[in-house]
Amino acid sequence: MHGRASHPDAAERVSRGFDAERPLAGYAALAGAYAVLLTGGLAAARRQGGLLEELPPADLAVLTVGAHRLSRTLSREKVTRPLRRPFTVVREDAAAPPAELDERTRTDRGTVGRAIGDLLTCTLCLDQWTASALLTGYLVAPRVTRTLAVLLTMRAGADALQLAHGRLAGPAGAGVSPAPAAGTGVA
């Protein structure tokens, strides 16, 4: 026998190694909370007659970009650090884009705290939550949610323009103030 069939317990050993390092009970608690929140939001939308028959492509695009921007805001930006601080630690030696931090999960917070830290440091993971929140908001309060999603989409566009400008202008035009000249206190 070759490949997997010759080592039936290899996958189990790999799985045990993965499982030993992950807060699986915390993940289960978060999955349960997510299911309850999404079910409650969809039930509220249904009571209001707001379940989708179709979603206009422009709204889909704005909600999608908005969910992405909201995930990055919650999981990476310096100004939202106080929300993540109980669950994460900043990686001081890691390079991060301007206005963002690179963080890792704190390991001293128990299984639910570690799971929250993993969620808050994973933009892909957080996308599911932000997309669900924006969609539920769109179903329950479409005008308010569309306005918020437009704002987030505009922010994503502005971020892209800032990054493009910084690359084109180089360090002098990247929006970073130069350090003061030595001994003068003036740049």
Secondary structure by P-SEA (a helix, b strand, c coil): ccccccccaaaaaaaaaaaaacaaaaaaaaaaaaaaaaaaaaaaaaaaccccccccaaaaaaaaaaaaaaaaaacccccccccccccccccccccccccbbbbbbbccccaaaaaaaaaaaccccaaaaaaaaaaaaaaacaaaaaaaaaaaaaaaaaaaaaaaaaaaacccccccccccccccccc
